[in-house]
Amino acid sequence: MSQTRQGSVVEALSNIAVGYGINYSANLLILPLFGFTELNWKNNLLIGAIYTGISLCRQYIIRRYFNGLKFWEAKEAKGTGRRGKRRPARRG
């Protein structure tokens, strides 16, 4: 059974909420090591928001792609094509 679109969004948002907290902390610790010394909390939030939006889109698209693969593999296993019609049996 494949995941619904709404389920994909909920999973992606949950994953990103956790990732955002990790990203925010990592930005505060790591970016100053590379010369970004004027990074304040507002800029850090903005950078995190941009990367979060990118991550949400990426994760949603990949999830839907793989769910589509599972759907078509299941249809192929049942002997139906992409249009839902049964294939004629092979005579051998």
PDB file of N, CA, C and O in Angstrom:
ATOM      1  N   MET A   1       0.848  -1.177   0.000  1.00  0.00           N
ATOM      2  CA  MET A   1       0.000   0.000   0.000  1.00  0.00           C
ATOM      3  C   MET A   1       0.892   1.238   0.000  1.00  0.00           C
ATOM      4  O   MET A   1       1.827   1.337   0.795  1.00  0.00           O
ATOM      5  N   SER A   2       0.605   2.164  -0.880  1.00  0.00           N
ATOM      6  CA  SER A   2       1.447   3.348  -0.963  1.00  0.00           C
ATOM      7  C   SER A   2       0.941   4.430  -0.016  1.00  0.00           C
ATOM      8  O   SER A   2      -0.214   4.422   0.409  1.00  0.00           O
ATOM      9  N   GLN A   3       1.821   5.340   0.294  1.00  0.00           N
ATOM     10  CA  GLN A   3       1.509   6.429   1.199  1.00  0.00           C
ATOM     11  C   GLN A   3       0.710   7.494   0.450  1.00  0.00           C
ATOM     12  O   GLN A   3       0.960   7.740  -0.730  1.00  0.00           O
ATOM     13  N   THR A   4      -0.243   8.121   1.123  1.00  0.00           N
ATOM     14  CA  THR A   4      -1.028   9.181   0.496  1.00  0.00           C
ATOM     15  C   THR A   4      -0.181  10.441   0.368  1.00  0.00           C
ATOM     16  O   THR A   4       0.861  10.569   1.010  1.00  0.00           O
ATOM     17  N   ARG A   5      -0.635  11.358  -0.458  1.00  0.00           N
ATOM     18  CA  ARG A   5       0.074  12.637  -0.601  1.00  0.00           C
ATOM     19  C   ARG A   5       0.102  13.374   0.732  1.00  0.00           C
ATOM     20  O   ARG A   5       1.124  13.946   1.111  1.00  0.00           O
ATOM     21  N   GLN A   6      -1.023  13.358   1.442  1.00  0.00           N
ATOM     22  CA  GLN A   6      -1.079  14.024   2.742  1.00  0.00           C
ATOM     23  C   GLN A   6      -0.114  13.365   3.726  1.00  0.00           C
ATOM     24  O   GLN A   6       0.556  14.056   4.494  1.00  0.00           O
ATOM     25  N   GLY A   7      -0.040  12.050   3.706  1.00  0.00           N
ATOM     26  CA  GLY A   7       0.904  11.333   4.554  1.00  0.00           C
ATOM     27  C   GLY A   7       2.339  11.698   4.229  1.00  0.00           C
ATOM     28  O   GLY A   7       3.175  11.816   5.125  1.00  0.00           O
ATOM     29  N   SER A   8       2.629  11.877   2.936  1.00  0.00           N
ATOM     30  CA  SER A   8       3.977  12.276   2.523  1.00  0.00           C
ATOM     31  C   SER A   8       4.326  13.655   3.068  1.00  0.00           C
ATOM     32  O   SER A   8       5.448  13.886   3.519  1.00  0.00           O
ATOM     33  N   VAL A   9       3.359  14.573   3.025  1.00  0.00           N
ATOM     34  CA  VAL A   9       3.602  15.929   3.527  1.00  0.00           C
ATOM     35  C   VAL A   9       3.820  15.902   5.037  1.00  0.00           C
ATOM     36  O   VAL A   9       4.733  16.558   5.539  1.00  0.00           O
ATOM     37  N   VAL A  10       2.993  15.149   5.769  1.00  0.00           N
ATOM     38  CA  VAL A  10       3.130  15.071   7.221  1.00  0.00           C
ATOM     39  C   VAL A  10       4.491  14.481   7.593  1.00  0.00           C
ATOM     40  O   VAL A  10       5.159  14.988   8.494  1.00  0.00           O
ATOM     41  N   GLU A  11       4.898  13.428   6.913  1.00  0.00           N
ATOM     42  CA  GLU A  11       6.201  12.830   7.186  1.00  0.00           C
ATOM     43  C   GLU A  11       7.322  13.807   6.889  1.00  0.00           C
ATOM     44  O   GLU A  11       8.257  13.945   7.678  1.00  0.00           O
ATOM     45  N   ALA A  12       7.233  14.488   5.751  1.00  0.00           N
ATOM     46  CA  ALA A  12       8.274  15.443   5.367  1.00  0.00           C
ATOM     47  C   ALA A  12       8.358  16.595   6.370  1.00  0.00           C
ATOM     48  O   ALA A  12       9.455  17.005   6.749  1.00  0.00           O
ATOM     49  N   LEU A  13       7.211  17.117   6.799  1.00  0.00           N
ATOM     50  CA  LEU A  13       7.212  18.217   7.764  1.00  0.00           C
ATOM     51  C   LEU A  13       7.788  17.785   9.108  1.00  0.00           C
ATOM     52  O   LEU A  13       8.530  18.541   9.735  1.00  0.00           O
ATOM     53  N   SER A  14       7.454  16.588   9.551  1.00  0.00           N
ATOM     54  CA  SER A  14       7.999  16.077  10.808  1.00  0.00           C
ATOM     55  C   SER A  14       9.515  15.933  10.727  1.00  0.00           C
ATOM     56  O   SER A  14      10.241  16.340  11.634  1.00  0.00           O
ATOM     57  N   ASN A  15       9.972  15.357   9.642  1.00  0.00           N
ATOM     58  CA  ASN A  15      11.400  15.175   9.442  1.00  0.00           C
ATOM     59  C   ASN A  15      12.111  16.521   9.399  1.00  0.00           C
ATOM     60  O   ASN A  15      13.188  16.676   9.973  1.00  0.00           O
ATOM     61  N   ILE A  16      11.518  17.482   8.728  1.00  0.00           N
ATOM     62  CA  ILE A  16      12.145  18.788   8.577  1.00  0.00           C
ATOM     63  C   ILE A  16      12.127  19.576   9.883  1.00  0.00           C
ATOM     64  O   ILE A  16      13.059  20.332  10.157  1.00  0.00           O
ATOM     65  N   ALA A  17      11.084  19.412  10.691  1.00  0.00           N
ATOM     66  CA  ALA A  17      11.045  20.103  11.985  1.00  0.00           C
ATOM     67  C   ALA A  17      12.224  19.678  12.854  1.00  0.00           C
ATOM     68  O   ALA A  17      12.864  20.514  13.493  1.00  0.00           O
ATOM     69  N   VAL A  18      12.504  18.396  12.876  1.00  0.00           N
ATOM     70  CA  VAL A  18      13.656  17.894  13.634  1.00  0.00           C
ATOM     71  C   VAL A  18      14.955  18.395  12.994  1.00  0.00           C
ATOM     72  O   VAL A  18      15.861  18.859  13.686  1.00  0.00           O
ATOM     73  N   GLY A  19      15.029  18.295  11.682  1.00  0.00           N
ATOM     74  CA  GLY A  19      16.220  18.743  10.973  1.00  0.00           C
ATOM     75  C   GLY A  19      16.482  20.233  11.130  1.00  0.00           C
ATOM     76  O   GLY A  19      17.637  20.658  11.164  1.00  0.00           O
ATOM     77  N   TYR A  20      15.428  21.026  11.225  1.00  0.00           N
ATOM     78  CA  TYR A  20      15.590  22.478  11.370  1.00  0.00           C
ATOM     79  C   TYR A  20      16.283  22.813  12.682  1.00  0.00           C
ATOM     80  O   TYR A  20      17.171  23.664  12.720  1.00  0.00           O
ATOM     81  N   GLY A  21      15.878  22.143  13.760  1.00  0.00           N
ATOM     82  CA  GLY A  21      16.522  22.374  15.051  1.00  0.00           C
ATOM     83  C   GLY A  21      17.994  22.016  15.012  1.00  0.00           C
ATOM     84  O   GLY A  21      18.832  22.727  15.568  1.00  0.00           O
ATOM     85  N   ILE A  22      18.304  20.916  14.356  1.00  0.00           N
ATOM     86  CA  ILE A  22      19.702  20.499  14.221  1.00  0.00           C
ATOM     87  C   ILE A  22      20.461  21.512  13.352  1.00  0.00           C
ATOM     88  O   ILE A  22      21.585  21.892  13.678  1.00  0.00           O
ATOM     89  N   ASN A  23      19.847  21.941  12.257  1.00  0.00           N
ATOM     90  CA  ASN A  23      20.469  22.898  11.348  1.00  0.00           C
ATOM     91  C   ASN A  23      20.750  24.224  12.045  1.00  0.00           C
ATOM     92  O   ASN A  23      21.830  24.793  11.887  1.00  0.00           O
ATOM     93  N   TYR A  24      19.794  24.711  12.806  1.00  0.00           N
ATOM     94  CA  TYR A  24      19.959  26.002  13.493  1.00  0.00           C
ATOM     95  C   TYR A  24      21.155  25.943  14.440  1.00  0.00           C
ATOM     96  O   TYR A  24      21.999  26.839  14.445  1.00  0.00           O
ATOM     97  N   SER A  25      21.218  24.894  15.230  1.00  0.00           N
ATOM     98  CA  SER A  25      22.333  24.728  16.167  1.00  0.00           C
ATOM     99  C   SER A  25      23.663  24.581  15.433  1.00  0.00           C
ATOM    100  O   SER A  25      24.669  25.172  15.824  1.00  0.00           O
ATOM    101  N   ALA A  26      23.652  23.790  14.371  1.00  0.00           N
ATOM    102  CA  ALA A  26      24.885  23.582  13.604  1.00  0.00           C
ATOM    103  C   ALA A  26      25.366  24.887  12.976  1.00  0.00           C
ATOM    104  O   ALA A  26      26.568  25.154  12.954  1.00  0.00           O
ATOM    105  N   ASN A  27      24.444  25.702  12.466  1.00  0.00           N
ATOM    106  CA  ASN A  27      24.834  26.990  11.888  1.00  0.00           C
ATOM    107  C   ASN A  27      25.534  27.860  12.923  1.00  0.00           C
ATOM    108  O   ASN A  27      26.550  28.485  12.619  1.00  0.00           O
ATOM    109  N   LEU A  28      25.005  27.908  14.132  1.00  0.00           N
ATOM    110  CA  LEU A  28      25.609  28.736  15.174  1.00  0.00           C
ATOM    111  C   LEU A  28      27.007  28.247  15.543  1.00  0.00           C
ATOM    112  O   LEU A  28      27.880  29.050  15.873  1.00  0.00           O
ATOM    113  N   LEU A  29      27.219  26.951  15.489  1.00  0.00           N
ATOM    114  CA  LEU A  29      28.509  26.383  15.882  1.00  0.00           C
ATOM    115  C   LEU A  29      29.524  26.319  14.738  1.00  0.00           C
ATOM    116  O   LEU A  29      30.706  26.598  14.940  1.00  0.00           O
ATOM    117  N   ILE A  30      29.067  25.955  13.545  1.00  0.00           N
ATOM    118  CA  ILE A  30      29.993  25.658  12.448  1.00  0.00           C
ATOM    119  C   ILE A  30      30.313  26.877  11.578  1.00  0.00           C
ATOM    120  O   ILE A  30      31.471  27.071  11.207  1.00  0.00           O
ATOM    121  N   LEU A  31      29.318  27.700  11.243  1.00  0.00           N
ATOM    122  CA  LEU A  31      29.577  28.811  10.320  1.00  0.00           C
ATOM    123  C   LEU A  31      30.643  29.780  10.818  1.00  0.00           C
ATOM    124  O   LEU A  31      31.431  30.257  10.002  1.00  0.00           O
ATOM    125  N   PRO A  32      30.715  30.101  12.120  1.00  0.00           N
ATOM    126  CA  PRO A  32      31.810  30.978  12.565  1.00  0.00           C
ATOM    127  C   PRO A  32      33.200  30.386  12.322  1.00  0.00           C
ATOM    128  O   PRO A  32      34.169  31.132  12.179  1.00  0.00           O
ATOM    129  N   LEU A  33      33.308  29.070  12.272  1.00  0.00           N
ATOM    130  CA  LEU A  33      34.597  28.435  11.992  1.00  0.00           C
ATOM    131  C   LEU A  33      35.070  28.712  10.559  1.00  0.00           C
ATOM    132  O   LEU A  33      36.256  28.585  10.255  1.00  0.00           O
ATOM    133  N   PHE A  34      34.134  29.090   9.688  1.00  0.00           N
ATOM    134  CA  PHE A  34      34.462  29.375   8.293  1.00  0.00           C
ATOM    135  C   PHE A  34      34.404  30.868   7.972  1.00  0.00           C
ATOM    136  O   PHE A  34      34.304  31.261   6.810  1.00  0.00           O
ATOM    137  N   GLY A  35      34.468  31.686   9.011  1.00  0.00           N
ATOM    138  CA  GLY A  35      34.556  33.123   8.794  1.00  0.00           C
ATOM    139  C   GLY A  35      33.241  33.885   8.820  1.00  0.00           C
ATOM    140  O   GLY A  35      33.245  35.103   8.637  1.00  0.00           O
ATOM    141  N   PHE A  36      32.137  33.224   9.037  1.00  0.00           N
ATOM    142  CA  PHE A  36      30.848  33.913   9.122  1.00  0.00           C
ATOM    143  C   PHE A  36      30.639  34.374  10.561  1.00  0.00           C
ATOM    144  O   PHE A  36      29.893  33.758  11.323  1.00  0.00           O
ATOM    145  N   THR A  37      31.309  35.467  10.919  1.00  0.00           N
ATOM    146  CA  THR A  37      31.292  35.921  12.306  1.00  0.00           C
ATOM    147  C   THR A  37      30.128  36.854  12.606  1.00  0.00           C
ATOM    148  O   THR A  37      29.785  37.049  13.772  1.00  0.00           O
ATOM    149  N   GLU A  38      29.520  37.428  11.592  1.00  0.00           N
ATOM    150  CA  GLU A  38      28.426  38.363  11.820  1.00  0.00           C
ATOM    151  C   GLU A  38      27.067  37.702  11.634  1.00  0.00           C
ATOM    152  O   GLU A  38      26.108  38.346  11.211  1.00  0.00           O
ATOM    153  N   LEU A  39      26.992  36.455  11.942  1.00  0.00           N
ATOM    154  CA  LEU A  39      25.742  35.717  11.815  1.00  0.00           C
ATOM    155  C   LEU A  39      24.917  35.912  13.084  1.00  0.00           C
ATOM    156  O   LEU A  39      25.276  35.416  14.152  1.00  0.00           O
ATOM    157  N   ASN A  40      23.815  36.637  12.957  1.00  0.00           N
ATOM    158  CA  ASN A  40      22.935  36.817  14.113  1.00  0.00           C
ATOM    159  C   ASN A  40      21.767  35.839  14.014  1.00  0.00           C
ATOM    160  O   ASN A  40      21.638  35.122  13.022  1.00  0.00           O
ATOM    161  N   TRP A  41      20.936  35.809  15.016  1.00  0.00           N
ATOM    162  CA  TRP A  41      19.856  34.824  15.054  1.00  0.00           C
ATOM    163  C   TRP A  41      18.848  35.054  13.932  1.00  0.00           C
ATOM    164  O   TRP A  41      18.266  34.088  13.438  1.00  0.00           O
ATOM    165  N   LYS A  42      18.621  36.299  13.513  1.00  0.00           N
ATOM    166  CA  LYS A  42      17.663  36.562  12.427  1.00  0.00           C
ATOM    167  C   LYS A  42      18.179  35.986  11.101  1.00  0.00           C
ATOM    168  O   LYS A  42      17.438  35.334  10.365  1.00  0.00           O
ATOM    169  N   ASN A  43      19.445  36.236  10.815  1.00  0.00           N
ATOM    170  CA  ASN A  43      20.021  35.686   9.583  1.00  0.00           C
ATOM    171  C   ASN A  43      20.062  34.166   9.632  1.00  0.00           C
ATOM    172  O   ASN A  43      19.823  33.498   8.626  1.00  0.00           O
ATOM    173  N   ASN A  44      20.361  33.627  10.793  1.00  0.00           N
ATOM    174  CA  ASN A  44      20.391  32.180  10.955  1.00  0.00           C
ATOM    175  C   ASN A  44      19.007  31.581  10.688  1.00  0.00           C
ATOM    176  O   ASN A  44      18.890  30.545  10.034  1.00  0.00           O
ATOM    177  N   LEU A  45      17.962  32.239  11.199  1.00  0.00           N
ATOM    178  CA  LEU A  45      16.595  31.762  10.944  1.00  0.00           C
ATOM    179  C   LEU A  45      16.251  31.838   9.458  1.00  0.00           C
ATOM    180  O   LEU A  45      15.610  30.937   8.917  1.00  0.00           O
ATOM    181  N   LEU A  46      16.680  32.916   8.803  1.00  0.00           N
ATOM    182  CA  LEU A  46      16.404  33.067   7.374  1.00  0.00           C
ATOM    183  C   LEU A  46      17.122  31.995   6.551  1.00  0.00           C
ATOM    184  O   LEU A  46      16.525  31.380   5.668  1.00  0.00           O
ATOM    185  N   ILE A  47      18.385  31.779   6.843  1.00  0.00           N
ATOM    186  CA  ILE A  47      19.139  30.735   6.139  1.00  0.00           C
ATOM    187  C   ILE A  47      18.469  29.381   6.357  1.00  0.00           C
ATOM    188  O   ILE A  47      18.301  28.604   5.417  1.00  0.00           O
ATOM    189  N   GLY A  48      18.090  29.104   7.599  1.00  0.00           N
ATOM    190  CA  GLY A  48      17.416  27.841   7.914  1.00  0.00           C
ATOM    191  C   GLY A  48      16.096  27.697   7.186  1.00  0.00           C
ATOM    192  O   GLY A  48      15.762  26.611   6.713  1.00  0.00           O
ATOM    193  N   ALA A  49      15.332  28.796   7.091  1.00  0.00           N
ATOM    194  CA  ALA A  49      14.035  28.750   6.405  1.00  0.00           C
ATOM    195  C   ALA A  49      14.206  28.445   4.913  1.00  0.00           C
ATOM    196  O   ALA A  49      13.433  27.679   4.336  1.00  0.00           O
ATOM    197  N   ILE A  50      15.214  29.045   4.302  1.00  0.00           N
ATOM    198  CA  ILE A  50      15.468  28.797   2.878  1.00  0.00           C
ATOM    199  C   ILE A  50      15.817  27.331   2.649  1.00  0.00           C
ATOM    200  O   ILE A  50      15.257  26.678   1.769  1.00  0.00           O
ATOM    201  N   TYR A  51      16.750  26.822   3.455  1.00  0.00           N
ATOM    202  CA  TYR A  51      17.139  25.420   3.298  1.00  0.00           C
ATOM    203  C   TYR A  51      16.010  24.465   3.676  1.00  0.00           C
ATOM    204  O   TYR A  51      15.916  23.365   3.130  1.00  0.00           O
ATOM    205  N   THR A  52      15.167  24.874   4.595  1.00  0.00           N
ATOM    206  CA  THR A  52      14.026  24.044   4.966  1.00  0.00           C
ATOM    207  C   THR A  52      13.042  23.923   3.812  1.00  0.00           C
ATOM    208  O   THR A  52      12.539  22.834   3.537  1.00  0.00           O
ATOM    209  N   GLY A  53      12.766  25.032   3.135  1.00  0.00           N
ATOM    210  CA  GLY A  53      11.884  24.998   1.972  1.00  0.00           C
ATOM    211  C   GLY A  53      12.420  24.096   0.874  1.00  0.00           C
ATOM    212  O   GLY A  53      11.676  23.323   0.271  1.00  0.00           O
ATOM    213  N   ILE A  54      13.716  24.203   0.623  1.00  0.00           N
ATOM    214  CA  ILE A  54      14.346  23.340  -0.373  1.00  0.00           C
ATOM    215  C   ILE A  54      14.247  21.880   0.052  1.00  0.00           C
ATOM    216  O   ILE A  54      13.945  21.011  -0.766  1.00  0.00           O
ATOM    217  N   SER A  55      14.501  21.612   1.321  1.00  0.00           N
ATOM    218  CA  SER A  55      14.457  20.237   1.829  1.00  0.00           C
ATOM    219  C   SER A  55      13.062  19.654   1.750  1.00  0.00           C
ATOM    220  O   SER A  55      12.894  18.489   1.390  1.00  0.00           O
ATOM    221  N   LEU A  56      12.051  20.457   2.085  1.00  0.00           N
ATOM    222  CA  LEU A  56      10.670  19.977   2.025  1.00  0.00           C
ATOM    223  C   LEU A  56      10.304  19.566   0.605  1.00  0.00           C
ATOM    224  O   LEU A  56       9.746  18.490   0.392  1.00  0.00           O
ATOM    225  N   CYS A  57      10.612  20.413  -0.359  1.00  0.00           N
ATOM    226  CA  CYS A  57      10.307  20.093  -1.759  1.00  0.00           C
ATOM    227  C   CYS A  57      11.050  18.842  -2.207  1.00  0.00           C
ATOM    228  O   CYS A  57      10.462  17.960  -2.834  1.00  0.00           O
ATOM    229  N   ARG A  58      12.329  18.761  -1.889  1.00  0.00           N
ATOM    230  CA  ARG A  58      13.137  17.610  -2.286  1.00  0.00           C
ATOM    231  C   ARG A  58      12.589  16.326  -1.688  1.00  0.00           C
ATOM    232  O   ARG A  58      12.420  15.327  -2.387  1.00  0.00           O
ATOM    233  N   GLN A  59      12.315  16.360  -0.397  1.00  0.00           N
ATOM    234  CA  GLN A  59      11.845  15.145   0.271  1.00  0.00           C
ATOM    235  C   GLN A  59      10.474  14.712  -0.246  1.00  0.00           C
ATOM    236  O   GLN A  59      10.240  13.518  -0.431  1.00  0.00           O
ATOM    237  N   TYR A  60       9.574  15.649  -0.480  1.00  0.00           N
ATOM    238  CA  TYR A  60       8.241  15.326  -0.978  1.00  0.00           C
ATOM    239  C   TYR A  60       8.320  14.695  -2.373  1.00  0.00           C
ATOM    240  O   TYR A  60       7.669  13.685  -2.638  1.00  0.00           O
ATOM    241  N   ILE A  61       9.116  15.291  -3.254  1.00  0.00           N
ATOM    242  CA  ILE A  61       9.234  14.785  -4.626  1.00  0.00           C
ATOM    243  C   ILE A  61       9.833  13.380  -4.638  1.00  0.00           C
ATOM    244  O   ILE A  61       9.349  12.498  -5.348  1.00  0.00           O
ATOM    245  N   ILE A  62      10.880  13.180  -3.855  1.00  0.00           N
ATOM    246  CA  ILE A  62      11.502  11.851  -3.814  1.00  0.00           C
ATOM    247  C   ILE A  62      10.540  10.822  -3.236  1.00  0.00           C
ATOM    248  O   ILE A  62      10.461   9.706  -3.749  1.00  0.00           O
ATOM    249  N   ARG A  63       9.812  11.165  -2.189  1.00  0.00           N
ATOM    250  CA  ARG A  63       8.849  10.238  -1.575  1.00  0.00           C
ATOM    251  C   ARG A  63       7.773   9.848  -2.577  1.00  0.00           C
ATOM    252  O   ARG A  63       7.440   8.669  -2.702  1.00  0.00           O
ATOM    253  N   ARG A  64       7.220  10.838  -3.298  1.00  0.00           N
ATOM    254  CA  ARG A  64       6.160  10.546  -4.264  1.00  0.00           C
ATOM    255  C   ARG A  64       6.707   9.689  -5.409  1.00  0.00           C
ATOM    256  O   ARG A  64       6.013   8.798  -5.899  1.00  0.00           O
ATOM    257  N   TYR A  65       7.944   9.950  -5.835  1.00  0.00           N
ATOM    258  CA  TYR A  65       8.560   9.160  -6.899  1.00  0.00           C
ATOM    259  C   TYR A  65       8.651   7.695  -6.486  1.00  0.00           C
ATOM    260  O   TYR A  65       8.245   6.812  -7.241  1.00  0.00           O
ATOM    261  N   PHE A  66       9.177   7.433  -5.303  1.00  0.00           N
ATOM    262  CA  PHE A  66       9.338   6.052  -4.866  1.00  0.00           C
ATOM    263  C   PHE A  66       7.993   5.387  -4.584  1.00  0.00           C
ATOM    264  O   PHE A  66       7.851   4.185  -4.808  1.00  0.00           O
ATOM    265  N   ASN A  67       7.008   6.134  -4.102  1.00  0.00           N
ATOM    266  CA  ASN A  67       5.686   5.554  -3.936  1.00  0.00           C
ATOM    267  C   ASN A  67       5.089   5.190  -5.288  1.00  0.00           C
ATOM    268  O   ASN A  67       4.395   4.182  -5.415  1.00  0.00           O
ATOM    269  N   GLY A  68       5.357   6.009  -6.292  1.00  0.00           N
ATOM    270  CA  GLY A  68       4.895   5.692  -7.642  1.00  0.00           C
ATOM    271  C   GLY A  68       5.538   4.428  -8.177  1.00  0.00           C
ATOM    272  O   GLY A  68       4.877   3.622  -8.832  1.00  0.00           O
ATOM    273  N   LEU A  69       6.817   4.248  -7.904  1.00  0.00           N
ATOM    274  CA  LEU A  69       7.488   3.026  -8.338  1.00  0.00           C
ATOM    275  C   LEU A  69       6.852   1.801  -7.697  1.00  0.00           C
ATOM    276  O   LEU A  69       6.618   0.799  -8.372  1.00  0.00           O
ATOM    277  N   LYS A  70       6.569   1.872  -6.404  1.00  0.00           N
ATOM    278  CA  LYS A  70       5.944   0.745  -5.709  1.00  0.00           C
ATOM    279  C   LYS A  70       4.561   0.460  -6.283  1.00  0.00           C
ATOM    280  O   LYS A  70       4.167  -0.698  -6.427  1.00  0.00           O
ATOM    281  N   PHE A  71       3.821   1.528  -6.613  1.00  0.00           N
ATOM    282  CA  PHE A  71       2.477   1.371  -7.168  1.00  0.00           C
ATOM    283  C   PHE A  71       2.546   0.638  -8.504  1.00  0.00           C
ATOM    284  O   PHE A  71       1.795  -0.309  -8.735  1.00  0.00           O
ATOM    285  N   TRP A  72       3.451   1.079  -9.388  1.00  0.00           N
ATOM    286  CA  TRP A  72       3.534   0.454 -10.708  1.00  0.00           C
ATOM    287  C   TRP A  72       4.096  -0.955 -10.624  1.00  0.00           C
ATOM    288  O   TRP A  72       3.703  -1.818 -11.409  1.00  0.00           O
ATOM    289  N   GLU A  73       5.012  -1.210  -9.686  1.00  0.00           N
ATOM    290  CA  GLU A  73       5.525  -2.565  -9.512  1.00  0.00           C
ATOM    291  C   GLU A  73       4.410  -3.500  -9.053  1.00  0.00           C
ATOM    292  O   GLU A  73       4.335  -4.648  -9.490  1.00  0.00           O
ATOM    293  N   ALA A  74       3.545  -3.003  -8.169  1.00  0.00           N
ATOM    294  CA  ALA A  74       2.420  -3.816  -7.696  1.00  0.00           C
ATOM    295  C   ALA A  74       1.455  -4.094  -8.838  1.00  0.00           C
ATOM    296  O   ALA A  74       0.935  -5.204  -8.952  1.00  0.00           O
ATOM    297  N   LYS A  75       1.211  -3.105  -9.679  1.00  0.00           N
ATOM    298  CA  LYS A  75       0.316  -3.310 -10.829  1.00  0.00           C
ATOM    299  C   LYS A  75       0.912  -4.319 -11.800  1.00  0.00           C
ATOM    300  O   LYS A  75       0.203  -5.172 -12.334  1.00  0.00           O
ATOM    301  N   GLU A  76       2.222  -4.218 -12.029  1.00  0.00           N
ATOM    302  CA  GLU A  76       2.887  -5.156 -12.933  1.00  0.00           C
ATOM    303  C   GLU A  76       2.808  -6.578 -12.369  1.00  0.00           C
ATOM    304  O   GLU A  76       2.614  -7.531 -13.123  1.00  0.00           O
ATOM    305  N   ALA A  77       2.954  -6.722 -11.070  1.00  0.00           N
ATOM    306  CA  ALA A  77       2.895  -8.047 -10.444  1.00  0.00           C
ATOM    307  C   ALA A  77       1.503  -8.664 -10.591  1.00  0.00           C
ATOM    308  O   ALA A  77       1.365  -9.885 -10.663  1.00  0.00           O
ATOM    309  N   LYS A  78       0.480  -7.822 -10.635  1.00  0.00           N
ATOM    310  CA  LYS A  78      -0.892  -8.309 -10.810  1.00  0.00           C
ATOM    311  C   LYS A  78      -1.215  -8.586 -12.273  1.00  0.00           C
ATOM    312  O   LYS A  78      -2.249  -9.174 -12.590  1.00  0.00           O
ATOM    313  N   GLY A  79      -0.320  -8.157 -13.161  1.00  0.00           N
ATOM    314  CA  GLY A  79      -0.542  -8.410 -14.580  1.00  0.00           C
ATOM    315  C   GLY A  79      -1.336  -7.325 -15.271  1.00  0.00           C
ATOM    316  O   GLY A  79      -1.854  -7.539 -16.367  1.00  0.00           O
ATOM    317  N   THR A  80      -1.440  -6.171 -14.653  1.00  0.00           N
ATOM    318  CA  THR A  80      -2.136  -5.063 -15.300  1.00  0.00           C
ATOM    319  C   THR A  80      -1.117  -4.052 -15.757  1.00  0.00           C
ATOM    320  O   THR A  80      -0.076  -3.876 -15.123  1.00  0.00           O
ATOM    321  N   GLY A  81      -1.406  -3.403 -16.826  1.00  0.00           N
ATOM    322  CA  GLY A  81      -0.508  -2.383 -17.351  1.00  0.00           C
ATOM    323  C   GLY A  81      -0.816  -1.030 -16.743  1.00  0.00           C
ATOM    324  O   GLY A  81      -1.540  -0.926 -15.753  1.00  0.00           O
ATOM    325  N   ARG A  82      -0.266  -0.016 -17.337  1.00  0.00           N
ATOM    326  CA  ARG A  82      -0.452   1.332 -16.818  1.00  0.00           C
ATOM    327  C   ARG A  82      -1.879   1.830 -16.995  1.00  0.00           C
ATOM    328  O   ARG A  82      -2.300   2.752 -16.298  1.00  0.00           O
ATOM    329  N   ARG A  83      -2.607   1.252 -17.890  1.00  0.00           N
ATOM    330  CA  ARG A  83      -3.991   1.696 -18.100  1.00  0.00           C
ATOM    331  C   ARG A  83      -4.984   0.821 -17.357  1.00  0.00           C
ATOM    332  O   ARG A  83      -6.194   0.998 -17.498  1.00  0.00           O
ATOM    333  N   GLY A  84      -4.487  -0.118 -16.569  1.00  0.00           N
ATOM    334  CA  GLY A  84      -5.359  -0.934 -15.750  1.00  0.00           C
ATOM    335  C   GLY A  84      -5.980  -2.110 -16.480  1.00  0.00           C
ATOM    336  O   GLY A  84      -6.834  -2.795 -15.917  1.00  0.00           O
ATOM    337  N   LYS A  85      -5.570  -2.369 -17.737  1.00  0.00           N
ATOM    338  CA  LYS A  85      -6.135  -3.478 -18.498  1.00  0.00           C
ATOM    339  C   LYS A  85      -5.270  -4.711 -18.322  1.00  0.00           C
ATOM    340  O   LYS A  85      -4.046  -4.615 -18.235  1.00  0.00           O
ATOM    341  N   ARG A  86      -5.897  -5.847 -18.271  1.00  0.00           N
ATOM    342  CA  ARG A  86      -5.148  -7.104 -18.149  1.00  0.00           C
ATOM    343  C   ARG A  86      -4.432  -7.388 -19.451  1.00  0.00           C
ATOM    344  O   ARG A  86      -4.971  -7.190 -20.539  1.00  0.00           O
ATOM    345  N   ARG A  87      -3.205  -7.856 -19.311  1.00  0.00           N
ATOM    346  CA  ARG A  87      -2.448  -8.272 -20.483  1.00  0.00           C
ATOM    347  C   ARG A  87      -2.882  -9.659 -20.895  1.00  0.00           C
ATOM    348  O   ARG A  87      -3.208 -10.487 -20.045  1.00  0.00           O
ATOM    349  N   PRO A  88      -2.891  -9.921 -22.188  1.00  0.00           N
ATOM    350  CA  PRO A  88      -3.223 -11.292 -22.620  1.00  0.00           C
ATOM    351  C   PRO A  88      -2.118 -12.253 -22.183  1.00  0.00           C
ATOM    352  O   PRO A  88      -0.943 -11.889 -22.144  1.00  0.00           O
ATOM    353  N   ALA A  89      -2.503 -13.449 -21.863  1.00  0.00           N
ATOM    354  CA  ALA A  89      -1.536 -14.471 -21.443  1.00  0.00           C
ATOM    355  C   ALA A  89      -0.638 -14.828 -22.621  1.00  0.00           C
ATOM    356  O   ALA A  89      -1.087 -14.876 -23.766  1.00  0.00           O
ATOM    357  N   ARG A  90       0.621 -15.074 -22.330  1.00  0.00           N
ATOM    358  CA  ARG A  90       1.563 -15.480 -23.371  1.00  0.00           C
ATOM    359  C   ARG A  90       1.332 -16.927 -23.744  1.00  0.00           C
ATOM    360  O   ARG A  90       1.089 -17.782 -22.892  1.00  0.00           O
ATOM    361  N   ARG A  91       1.413 -17.175 -25.010  1.00  0.00           N
ATOM    362  CA  ARG A  91       1.299 -18.553 -25.480  1.00  0.00           C
ATOM    363  C   ARG A  91       2.688 -19.029 -25.854  1.00  0.00           C
ATOM    364  O   ARG A  91       3.399 -18.366 -26.610  1.00  0.00           O
ATOM    365  N   GLY A  92       3.054 -20.129 -25.347  1.00  0.00           N
ATOM    366  CA  GLY A  92       4.415 -20.449 -25.529  1.00  0.00           C
ATOM    367  C   GLY A  92       4.804 -21.682 -26.132  1.00  0.00           C
ATOM    368  O   GLY A  92       5.997 -21.945 -26.283  1.00  0.00           O
TER     369      GLY A  92
END
